[in-house]
Structure formats: C-alpha cells, structure tokens
C-alpha cells in the first residue's frame, strides 16, 4: 500500500481505519491524516500494545486494503 496515496485520500481511508480500530476517535483520525507513523503511535497508545503489535496490525490492514480504490 502506498501511504502517499492513503494520505492524499485519507477521508476515504478513514472509514476503513475506523472499522479496523474502532476505539480511535474521529479527532484522532483527523490528526493522523494518513500518516503511517502517527497511526502506529495512536494505535499503540489507544490499545496499550507494543510497537511491534501495532506494526503487525497495520501490515494486516495494508494487506486487506491493498486493492482498495478510493
């Protein structure tokens, strides 16, 4: 998944991220604005998980949404 494309189309991807990480607030998703590193940090903080686990979840998210066309 190309995160430049995700960042440029964040409004469309935001719904997908909300499905994956339902505890993330709309305000948090607005702040993340499609930036992968910010998503990782916010997932870690919100879910109380390690960086490795957050990265694993993001990779799975990428795999599931690889062909998504906003």
DRENDO-1510 file (C-alpha; in Angstrom, 1 decimal, always signed):
<recs>
REC; n; res; u; v; w
REC; 1; UNK; +0.0; +0.0; +0.0 .
REC; 2; UNK; +1.4; +3.4; -1.0 .
REC; 3; UNK; +1.0; +5.7; +2.0 .
REC; 4; UNK; +1.3; +8.8; -0.2 .
REC; 5; UNK; -1.9; +7.7; -1.8 .
REC; 6; UNK; -3.5; +6.9; +1.6 .
REC; 7; UNK; -2.5; +10.3; +2.9 .
REC; 8; UNK; -4.0; +12.0; -0.2 .
REC; 9; UNK; -7.2; +10.1; +0.1 .
REC; 10; UNK; -7.4; +9.9; +3.9 .
REC; 11; UNK; -11.1; +10.9; +4.1 .
REC; 12; UNK; -11.9; +7.7; +2.2 .
REC; 13; UNK; -9.5; +5.5; +4.1 .
REC; 14; UNK; -10.5; +6.9; +7.4 .
REC; 15; UNK; -13.7; +4.8; +7.4 .
REC; 16; UNK; -11.6; +1.7; +6.8 .
REC; 17; UNK; -9.3; +2.6; +9.7 .
REC; 18; UNK; -12.3; +3.2; +11.9 .
REC; 19; UNK; -13.6; -0.3; +11.0 .
REC; 20; UNK; -10.2; -1.8; +12.0 .
REC; 21; UNK; -9.6; +0.3; +15.1 .
REC; 22; UNK; -13.0; +1.3; +16.5 .
REC; 23; UNK; -11.6; +2.9; +19.6 .
REC; 24; UNK; -9.8; +5.6; +17.6 .
REC; 25; UNK; -11.9; +8.8; +17.7 .
REC; 26; UNK; -12.7; +10.9; +14.7 .
REC; 27; UNK; -10.5; +13.6; +16.2 .
REC; 28; UNK; -7.6; +11.1; +16.4 .
REC; 29; UNK; -8.2; +10.0; +12.8 .
REC; 30; UNK; -8.2; +13.6; +11.7 .
REC; 31; UNK; -4.9; +14.3; +13.4 .
REC; 32; UNK; -3.4; +11.1; +11.9 .
REC; 33; UNK; -4.3; +12.4; +8.5 .
REC; 34; UNK; -3.0; +9.3; +6.7 .
REC; 35; UNK; +0.5; +9.4; +8.2 .
REC; 36; UNK; +1.5; +5.8; +8.9 .
REC; 37; UNK; +3.8; +6.6; +11.8 .
REC; 38; UNK; +1.1; +8.6; +13.5 .
REC; 39; UNK; -1.4; +5.8; +13.0 .
REC; 40; UNK; +1.1; +3.4; +14.6 .
REC; 41; UNK; +1.6; +5.6; +17.6 .
REC; 42; UNK; -2.1; +6.3; +18.1 .
REC; 43; UNK; -2.9; +2.5; +17.9 .
REC; 44; UNK; -0.2; +1.8; +20.4 .
REC; 45; UNK; -1.5; +4.4; +22.8 .
REC; 46; UNK; -5.2; +3.7; +22.4 .
REC; 47; UNK; -4.9; -0.1; +22.7 .
REC; 48; UNK; -2.0; -0.3; +25.1 .
REC; 49; UNK; +0.0; -2.5; +22.7 .
REC; 50; UNK; +3.7; -2.7; +21.7 .
REC; 51; UNK; +5.1; -1.0; +18.7 .
REC; 52; UNK; +5.6; -4.5; +17.1 .
REC; 53; UNK; +2.0; -5.4; +17.6 .
REC; 54; UNK; +0.8; -2.1; +16.2 .
REC; 55; UNK; +3.0; -2.5; +13.1 .
REC; 56; UNK; +1.7; -6.1; +12.7 .
REC; 57; UNK; -1.9; -4.8; +12.7 .
REC; 58; UNK; -1.1; -2.0; +10.3 .
REC; 59; UNK; +0.6; -4.6; +7.9 .
REC; 60; UNK; -2.6; -6.7; +8.1 .
REC; 61; UNK; -4.7; -3.6; +7.4 .
REC; 62; UNK; -2.5; -2.8; +4.4 .
REC; 63; UNK; -2.9; -6.4; +3.1 .
REC; 64; UNK; -6.7; -6.3; +3.4 .
REC; 65; UNK; -7.0; -2.9; +1.7 .
REC; 66; UNK; -4.2; -3.4; -0.9 .
REC; 67; UNK; -6.7; -3.2; -3.8 .
REC; 68; UNK; -9.0; -0.6; -2.3 .
REC; 69; UNK; -9.6; +2.3; -4.8 .
REC; 70; UNK; -10.9; +5.4; -3.1 .
</recs>
